[in-house]
Structure formats: C-alpha cells, structure tokens
Amino acid sequence: MSSSSAAGGKIETVRLVLPPGYGARRGLNWSVVGLLYTSFYMCRYNISIANKAMSDEFHFSKENMGDILAAFFYAYAIGQVVNGLLTDRLGGKKALLIGAAGTVICNIAFGAASFMGMLWLFIVLRGIDGYAQSFGAPGFIKINASWFSATERGTFAGVFGFMINLGRVAINQLGPALLAGFVFLGMWQVPAQHWRMLFFVPAGIAAIVAVALAIWAQDTPEEAGFHEVFKGEADHDDTVKADLRDVFVTIVSNKFVWIMAGAYACTGAVRQTVDQWFPRYMQEVHKINLDEPLFLVVGFLIPFVASAGSFISGVVSDHLFGGRRAPVAAWIYCVEIVTILIASRVSGATAIAVAFVMVAFTANSTHSLLGPAAAMDIGGRKAAAFASGCINSFQYLGAGFAMQILGRLLDKTGYTYFFYFMVPWAVLGAVLMFSMAGQRNLRKGSGH
C-alpha cells in the first residue's frame, strides 16, 4: 500500500507497511460497519417498491408520494449537518447504533401506519426516519477515515458505494418477492404479502446487524490495538474526537465544502429521480410488473453499475489524479448530460431499462466521490463526519426539492418530461466541479 503527498505540484509516493493482523481486523470492522449501512439502504429504498401500491390503496397522487419522499430527504439533510457535528464528538460507532435504533423503530411504525392510511402520518414517520438514518453516513465515514490511508480513500469510497448499493440490490429483489410470494429454501411457500412487510422485514435485518456492529466494530485502529499505522499523514495525526467549535469553524470556513455541496445537490436530484421513480415508471409506462424478469434485472443492474461507477471513479481519482476528486467528477457530469439526453429519445421497455441503468452509473459515480472521499480529504479523521454532513446535506436538500417538483410535474404532464427534468441538474454539477478542478489542497480552502 502507498500514500502520496504533493510537493511543488508533484505527487510523491511513500510506501506504507501495515502491521501483522491489521488487514484482517480492518476487514472485520469494515464488514460489520458496511453491512449495517447496507441495511439502512434496505430501510430507505423500500418505499420505491411500495410507491404504486401505497398510491393505489389510499388514492395518493404522485404529488403526495413526492411529499412523503421529500420529508425523508429534508430531515436527512438537516440531520447530516447536526449529526455530522455530533458524530465527530461521539464517535462513529455510537452514531451508527443511534441511527440503527431510529430506523428500525420508524420502519416498523411506518408499516403499522398502513392500518390507518393517513398521509400526514406517513410524512411525519418518514421524516423522523430520515433524521435517524442521517447518523449513518457520518458514522460510517468517521470510522473509516481512521482505518484508511489518504490515498486509499477514493478506492474506499468506491467500496462504500458497493456496500450501499448492496442494500438496494437486496430490496429490489426481496421487495418484489414479498409482494408476489415465493418459496423459501425450496421448502416453505411464503404467500404474497401486503406492502407493509417491505418495512417490517428490512427493520428486522437492520436490528440483527446492529447487534453484530455493537459486538465487533471499533472506532479507531488504536482501540483495536494498532497504533501509529499511518504515522506521518497529517490528518491521522489529529485526535479522532474533536472540539465541536474547532470542527465547525474549520469546515464552515472552507469554501470548497460549499462548492462540493452545491454539486452534490445536483447529484442528489438526478440520483433520487432514478432510484425513487424507476419502479413506478416501469409499472405505469411499460406495464412491467415488479416480479417480471425485466424489472428484476433492472433492479439488480442499477445498483450493480452504481457500484462499478463508484469504484472506478474512486480508483481513477486516487491513481490518475493524485487524490483529486473534482476533475473526475466534472467529466462524469458531462457524460451524465449526454446519457440523459440519449435516454430522453429512446422508447420501448428494454431501451428505457438500459437508460435507467446508464444514468444510475453516472449519478452514483459522483455520489461516492463528493460524499465520502472528498469529505475525508477535507476533514481528516478529526472532522470527516461534519465535512461529510455539510456536503451530504445538500445532496438531500437537492433530492427533496426535486421530488416535490417532480411529483407535481408527473401529475400534470405524465412522464413526458421525466428525463429532461434531470438535465439542468447535471449541467450545474459540471460547472461547479470544473470551477475547482485544479485545486489540490482542499483542507486549506485556497491555493494549489
């Protein structure tokens, strides 16, 4: 493994030797942390599978569903900032466990609310769930900022993308199976379930993994008995638990945080347009049922290519751009613009399915770069969670705003402008990333 530093504009590589047993212990830590965050995503994307069934049962409009989605995203955005700051003080493990408890309770309550069918209650519960889940990303990033070298973080961000997309694969396969019924282990016939089970089952999975994290995860290598693994790297010389005022001033005064945050809002709008609406689009426009092969393939491929995009963009930024994320993100946004415009011109269920997959590839490539990787670059292990919270909050502000506009647009015009709706967001993201593409030292907020 190697680390690199910039000296006079030149990237200098230094070889690091990991102590015996460190790789295996980090792998265990990473696994339970990643699996818990994976379960968070099952508790988050279940609503995209339930979208049409909820609307049909309670006669909710697309505007109503957009408002339920927006409640989660707005609360998540607020929580990212508040909980990012708290996580830098509490530590990542405690933050993840708080978030797990919150999302388990909220998903069970959301499923139970199906017996009442009140829109306001669904909105409130999804909002509380959004706030609870907002402990997840800061906690995840806080822990791994301590366990990984600076030049591993882009690659780590790609694997971060894989872990969260694993949760999406799981719910995209499990959800339709629950609604249609299935044979468990070839022996037990599970009958078709009400959509409320899409919330009860993921909550149970999250609870189990949270117990595993409580037992096996540690916040830092030092707590696991490994000291000075990355000695000499500036941000690893920081203490892991920081003074809240110092963290706040350091991050809020860094202009690059806010440029990336603006771009991340654009990523959020495009990403959630695809993720939250593609099941209903396939159902209503192309009459594809959720248990049909085409949907199941798309439900697998969207998170699969999202993982690939996250990993590839992270490796490219680490090894071809010396750890710089902005120029890679800028060109991905350009590819995204072209991809969306092509998607808007195709027709037929298979062609549209491919279009959704390709847009997901680009949106999730920038998602992993601007969230976990850039946040760790700017904040170091002392302030990684708050940096992540500030940047990530804008992703969900953008998503919430987009969901409310899109829901109303769909009610008025159908799906005619569905893909065109994403183009302005991709253009703005590209402009913002090109504006800082030449910067190297993001922690200082100025200069190269």
N, C-alpha and C positions, 0 to 999 in steps of 0.2 A: 504494500500500500504506500502511497505517496501523498505528500502535501505540497502546496505551491505557494509562493509569495511573489508579489510584484515589486521589482526593484528597477527604477529607471525605465518603467514601461515593459520590462522583460519578465517573463514568467520563469521563476526559478524552482526547480523540483527538488524536494528533500525526501529521502526515504525514511519511512517510519516502520519500526518493528513492534508488532503487538506482543504483549506478554503471553505466556502459555495459558491456555484456557479462556483467554479474553473473547475470542471469536465465538466459541460455543455459548458462553454466558451472555454475550450480546445477542446472539441468535435467539436464545430463550426469552430474553427481555423483549426483544423486538416482536417476537411471535405473539406473546400474550397481549402486548400493547396494540399491535396491529389488528389482531382478531377482535379485540373489544371495539376498536374504531370501525371495523368491518360490520359488527353487529349494530352499531349506531346507524350505519347506512341502510341496513335492512329495516330499521325502525323509522327511517326517513323517506325512503323511496317506495314504501308500501302504499302510500296514498296515490301514487301514479297508477298503480294497478287497480286500486279501488275507485278511481275517479269516476268512471262512467257508471258503475254500479251504484255509487252513492247518489249521483245525479238522477238516475232512473228511479231509485227508491223514494227519494224525498223531493223530486222535481226541482233540484237545484240547477240554476243556469250556469253557464261557463263563467260568468262574472262572479257568481257565488263561490265556485270552486277556485277561481283565481284569488279571491279574497282569503279563503282558507289557506291556500299555499303561501300567500303574501304574509299572513300572520306569522307563520313559522319563520320566514326569511327575515322579516323586520326584527322579530325578537332575537333571532340568531345573530343578527348584525349588532344589535345593542350588546348582547351577551359577549360577543367576541372581544369588544373593547374592554368592558368591565371585567369579564372573567379572564381575559388575557393578562390584565394587570394583576388580578388576584392570583393567577396561576404562577406568575413569577415570584410571588411571595409564598404560596402554599406548597408549590412543587407539583410536577405533572401527575404523579400517581394519585394524590388526593383529588385533584381536579377531575381526572378521568372517572374515579369512583363516584364523585358527586354527580357528574353528568350521567353515568350509567343508572344510578338510582332514579334520577329525574325522568329519563326517557322510558324506563321500564314502567314506572307509575303512570306516566302520561299516555303511553300507548295502550295500556290496559284500560284506562279511563276513556280514551277515545273510542275503543271498541265497544265499551259498555254504553257510551253515549248514543250508539246506534239504536238503542231501545227507545230513545226519546226523539231523535231526529231534529234537534233544534240547531239552526245554523250558527247562532251566536255561541252556543256551547262548543261546537266543533272548532270555531275560530279561536276561542279562548284556550281550549286544551292544546290546539296545535301551536299556539303562541308560547304557552308555557313549555311545551316540549322543545321548541326552537331555542328558548333560553337555556334549558337544561343541556341540550346537545352542544351548545356553544362552549361548554367546558372541554369538549373532546379534542378539537384541533389544537388549541393552545397546550393542553396536557400532553398530547401525542408529540408535538414539536418540541416542547420543553424537555421532555425526557431524551429524545433522540439528538438534540443539539449537544447534549453532554456525552453521548455514546459514539458520536461520529466526528471524524476529522472534517475540516472546512472543505477539502477537495473531494469528499465523499458525498456531500450533501445534495448535489444535483442528482446523483445516481440514487441516493436515498429517497429524494423526492419522487423519483420515478417508481420506486418500490412502494412508497406511500400511496401513489396513485393506484398501484396494483391492489393494495390492501382495501382501499375504499371501494374500488370497482369490483372486488370480490363480493362485497356486500350487495352491490347492485345486480351482479350475476345471480346471486343466491335468491334475492327476492323476485327477480324476473323469471326464475324457473319455479321457485316454491309457490309464489303467489298464484299463477295460473293453475298449478296443480291443486292447490287448496280449493280454488273456486270450481274446478271441474271434477275433483275427486281423483284418487289414484290408488294403486296397490303398493303398500309399504313392505319393502324387503321381499316382494313376491309372495307374501303370505296373507297380509291383512288388507282388506278393502276399506279405504277411507272414503266415505261419501262426499259429495260436493258440499262445501262449507259456505256459510254466509261470509260476506266480505269482512265482517268484524274479526274473523280469525287471522286476517292479514296483519292485525295489530297485536293480537294476543300471542301468536307463535313467535314473532321476532322479539317481543318483550321477554319471553322465556329464555330464548337463546342468549340475549344480552345479559340477563341475570346470571346465567351459568358462567359465561366468560368473565364477568366482573369478579366472580369469586376466584377464578384462576389468576387474574391480574393481582388481586389483593395478596395472594399467596406468593407468587413468583417474581413480580416486577420490582425493580429498584429505580429510583430517580436518576442516580449517577453511577458511574463505574466505581467511584470511591466507596459508595455504600455497599457495593458487591465485593469489595476488597482489592480493587485495581486502582493504583494511584499513579498520577503523572503520566498517563498513557499518551496524551497529546501535549506534553510539556513543550513550551516554545511557541505554540499557537496563541495569538493574542486573546481571542475570545475564550479559550479554555483556561486562561489564567484568571478569568473572572470567577467570583463566587457564584454559585448557582442560585442562591436565594438573595434577592436584591432589595435595596431600599426603594420603596414604591415611588417616592418623589424623584429619585435619580433616574429610574427607569422611564417614568412619564416624560420628564424633560428631554432625556436622550432621544426618545423615539418621536415625540410630537414635534421636536425642532428639526428633525431630519426631513428635508424636502423630498427626498427620493421615496420615503414612505408614502407620501401623498400622491406622487405621480403613479407609483405602482398601484396604489389603492384605486385611483381612477380607472386604470386599465383593468383592474380586477373586477370592477363593477361591470365592465363590458363583457368580460369573460362569464360572469355570473348570469347575465341576461341571456346570452346565447346558450350556455350550458343547460340552464334550467328550462329554457324553451323546448329544447330537445328532450331532456330527461323526464320532465313532468307531463309532457303532452304527447309524446310519440305513441304510447299505447292507445290513447283515445283517438288520435289521428288515424291510426291503422284500423281501429274498430269502426269509426264513423265514415271515413272517406273510402276505404277499400274493403270494408265489411270483413275484416280479418278477425276472427275470434282469438282470444288470448291463449287458448290451448292449441291453436293450429301451428304446424311446423314453421311457417314463415315468421310468425311473431316470436316463437321461442328461439329461432336462430338470431333474429334481430336483437332480442332481449339478451342474448349471450354476446353477440358481436359488439354492440355499443359499448358495454363496459370493457370488453376484451381489447378493442382498438384504443379505447381511452387509456387503458393501462400501458399499451405499447407506446402511445404518443407521449405519455408521462415519462416513461423510462428513456425513450430515445432522446427527447428534448433535454432531460437531465444529464445524460451521458455526453451529449453534444456540448452543452454549456460548460460542463466540467472539463472536458478534454480538448475541445477545439477552441473554446473561448476563454480558457483560464478561469472558469468560475463566474463569468459574466452572464447574467440571465437575460438582460434587456434586449440585446440584438437578436438572440434566438427567438424570444417572444414576439418581437416586432415582425420578423419574417413569417412566423406561424400565423399571426393575424392576417397577413397578406394572403397566405394560402387559404385561410378561412373565408375571406371575402370571395375569392374565386370559387371555392367549393360551394358556398351558399348560393351564389348566382347560378351555378350549374344546376344545383338541386331545385331551384325555383322553376326550371324549364323542363324538367323530366316529368314523365307520367307513368302510371302503371305501378302496381303494388311492389313488385320486385325492385324497380328503379328507385322508388321512394325509400324503400328499405335501405338500399345502398347509400342513398343521400343522407339519411339519418346517421348511418354508421360513419360516414366520412366527416360530417360536421362534428360529431362527437369526438372524433380523433383530434381535430384541431382545437376544439374548446378545452378539452382536458389536458392537452399539451401545455397550454398557457396556464391552466389551473395549477398544476403541480409546480411549475417554475416560479410563479409570482407569489404563491402562498407559502409553502414550507421552505423551499430553497432560499428565496430572496429574504424571507423573514429571518432565517438563521444567519444569513450573511450580514444583515443589518444589525440584528440584536445581539448576536453572540449567544452564549448559553445563559448569560445573566438576564437578557431582555428579549429572548427569542419569542416567548409567549405573547408579550404585549405587542411586539412588532407584528407578529402573525395576526393578533386580534385586530389591530388597526387596519391592516391590509385586507384581511379576510372579511371584515365587517362590510367593506364596500362591495365585495362580491355579492353579498346577500342583500344589501340595500338595492343594488342594481337588479338582482333577481326578483325581489319583492315588487319593485316598481314595474318591472317588465311583466310579471304575472298579472298584475292588476290591469295594465293596459291591454295585454294580450287577451285576457278573458273577455273584456268588453269588445275588443275588435272581433273576436271569434263569434260573439253573439250577434253582431251587426252584419258582418260580411262573410261568415263562414271561414273556410280555410284558404280563401283566395290569396291572401297576403301573408300567409303563415311564414314562409321562408324569407320573403322580403323584409319582414319585421326585424330579422336578425342582422341585416347588412349594416345599418348605421352604427350599431354597437361594435362590430368588428373593425370598421374604419377608424372610429375614435380610439380603440385599443391600439391599433397600429401606430397612429400619430403619437400617442403618449409614449410608447416604448421607443420609437425612433428618436424622441426628444432626449433620451438619456442613454442611448445605445453605446456611446463612447466612454461612459463612466466606469471606473474600476473600484474606487474606494467608496462604497455605499454607506459605510458606517460613519464617515465624516460628513456626508451630506454635501460635499463640494469637491471639485478638483478631480484629477485622474489618479 
